[in-house]
C-alpha cells in the first residue's frame, strides 16, 4: 500500500481560501476550550478549597457542583465572578456559540 501526502490529496485552494484556513487555525489555537467547570477552575489556578472560600461554600459543595452536568446560569456566573476576582456580577458574561451564531449571556 502506498501512502500519499495530504498536499497531493486535498483540492487546490485559492490564495484567499488558504488565508482563511490559516486564520481559522490560528483562531482555534488561541481559544482555550474548556469542557467542564473543574477544567475552568484548574485553568485559573484555583483549588476547590479556594473557590469554596470565595463563594462562601464548602469544598465538598464545589466538588458536587463540578460533577453536576446541569448547573444553573446563576451558579456559572458566580463561579466566573469568583475566578475572575470581579467586584460585581454585572461584569461577568458567558459566551455561547451555536453554529455560526454567538450569544452573550449577561
C-alpha positions as CSV (number, residue, x, y, z in Angstrom):
1,X,0.0,0.0,0.0
2,X,1.4,3.4,-1.0
3,X,0.9,6.5,1.1
4,X,0.0,9.9,-0.2
5,X,0.9,13.3,1.1
6,X,-2.0,15.4,2.3
7,X,-0.9,18.2,-0.1
8,X,-1.3,15.8,-3.0
9,X,-4.8,14.7,-1.9
10,X,-6.5,17.9,-1.0
11,X,-8.1,20.0,-3.7
12,X,-6.4,23.1,-4.9
13,X,-7.4,26.1,-2.7
14,X,-7.3,29.7,-3.9
15,X,-4.9,32.0,-2.0
16,X,-8.0,33.6,-0.4
17,X,-9.2,30.1,0.8
18,X,-5.7,29.3,2.1
19,X,-5.6,32.6,4.0
20,X,-9.0,31.9,5.6
21,X,-7.8,28.4,6.6
22,X,-4.8,29.8,8.2
23,X,-6.8,32.5,10.1
24,X,-9.2,29.8,11.3
25,X,-6.4,27.6,12.5
26,X,-4.8,30.5,14.4
27,X,-8.2,31.4,16.0
28,X,-8.8,27.9,17.1
29,X,-5.3,27.7,18.6
30,X,-5.8,30.9,20.5
31,X,-9.0,29.8,22.1
32,X,-8.8,27.7,25.2
33,X,-11.6,25.1,25.1
34,X,-12.9,24.2,28.5
35,X,-15.2,21.2,28.8
36,X,-16.1,21.3,32.5
37,X,-16.2,23.6,35.5
38,X,-13.3,21.7,37.0
39,X,-11.1,22.3,34.0
40,X,-12.1,26.0,34.1
41,X,-11.1,26.2,37.8
42,X,-7.8,24.4,37.2
43,X,-7.0,26.7,34.2
44,X,-7.4,29.6,36.5
45,X,-5.0,28.0,39.0
46,X,-7.6,27.9,41.8
47,X,-8.2,24.9,44.1
48,X,-11.6,23.7,45.2
49,X,-11.0,25.0,48.7
50,X,-10.0,28.5,47.4
51,X,-13.1,28.6,45.2
52,X,-15.3,27.4,48.1
53,X,-13.9,30.2,50.3
54,X,-14.6,32.8,47.7
55,X,-18.2,31.6,47.2
56,X,-18.7,31.0,50.9
57,X,-19.4,27.3,50.3
58,X,-17.7,24.2,51.4
59,X,-15.2,22.3,49.4
60,X,-17.5,19.2,49.1
61,X,-20.2,21.5,47.6
62,X,-17.7,22.7,45.0
63,X,-16.9,19.1,44.2
64,X,-20.6,18.4,43.7
65,X,-21.1,21.5,41.5
66,X,-18.2,20.3,39.3
67,X,-19.8,16.9,38.9
68,X,-23.2,18.3,38.1
69,X,-23.8,18.3,34.3
70,X,-26.6,20.9,34.5
71,X,-25.6,23.9,36.7
72,X,-27.8,27.0,36.9
73,X,-26.8,30.1,35.0
74,X,-26.6,31.9,38.3
75,X,-24.1,29.3,39.6
76,X,-22.0,29.6,36.4
77,X,-21.9,33.4,36.8
78,X,-21.0,33.2,40.5
79,X,-18.1,30.8,39.7
80,X,-17.0,33.0,36.8
81,X,-17.1,36.1,39.1
82,X,-15.1,34.3,41.8
83,X,-12.5,33.0,39.3
84,X,-12.1,36.4,37.7
85,X,-12.0,38.4,41.0
86,X,-14.6,40.8,39.8
87,X,-16.3,43.1,42.3
88,X,-19.8,42.9,40.8
89,X,-21.6,40.1,39.0
90,X,-22.6,42.7,36.4
91,X,-19.0,42.5,34.9
92,X,-19.4,38.8,34.2
93,X,-20.9,37.4,31.0
94,X,-21.0,34.0,29.3
95,X,-20.5,33.5,25.6
96,X,-22.3,30.7,23.8
97,X,-21.7,29.7,20.2
98,X,-24.3,27.7,18.3
99,X,-23.2,27.1,14.8
100,X,-22.3,30.4,13.2
101,X,-24.3,32.4,15.8
102,X,-22.8,33.7,19.0
103,X,-24.8,34.7,22.1
104,X,-23.7,36.7,25.1
105,X,-25.4,35.9,28.4
106,X,-25.1,38.7,31.0
